Amino acid sequence: MSLAAGVVFAVLASTGAPPAAAQVKMTFDKRPVIEIGDVLTAGIRFKSQVDLREFPDEPGTLSKPLVDLHRTRIGVEGRVIKEFEYQIEA
């Protein structure tokens, strides 16, 4: 068991918390967010930049792509134990 999982388990066990199924909540307000009691929140983000273009067919040339995906990012942001905020993006 990792240290982080051990710490979370110890915090939950010492507070006499209800079962984990009662503590996990998922909402979809602006983006999907998973909340695990007062211990952890994780909001998932997805960003992309897409260009769509259309060219008339030109004889003797190769066709050009209609959709060009420039940038794509996925990220997670939230809070751990109401004290530490985090943000991860790739």
Buried (B, 14 or more C-beta within 10 A) or exposed (E): EEEEEEEBEEBBEEEEBEEEEEBEEEEEEEEEBBBBBBBBBBBEBEEEEEEEEEEEEEEEEEEEEEEEEEEEEEBBBBBBEEEEEEEEEE
